Amino acid sequence: METGNTSKDPLHGLTLEKIITHLVESFGWEELGYQIRINCFISDPSIQSSLKFLRKTPWARTKVEDFYKYALRTGKLK
């Protein structure tokens, strides 16, 4: 049983913008586009265009969040 407001969710308290920014800082757009094959990371990528796309595309957001959790678990984030 959890006590207080602690959460075991690694995404707890993180905004989508913080997640994308951290991924870009750690991997760069090119590697991010290779790891997560979605156009907003491949064709003229930016934080704002990615946010716009991911906020209205649940399957793509799930891919990004899953990759972020994987990168956290494996120590690949800077």
C-alpha angles and dihedrals in degrees: 000000000000121000125214120342098320116135129199090205107109089209094055110127094007121120120217088247092056091049093051093044092051092048092049091048091050101040109013124230095280095055091040090054089049094049096042109034100210123129097234088068095043109039114057094325125204135160092246097048090046092050091050092051097042094048091060098036111066097184091054093046089052090053091052094047092047091050090049091053090047091050090049093050094048096044094242096131118095 
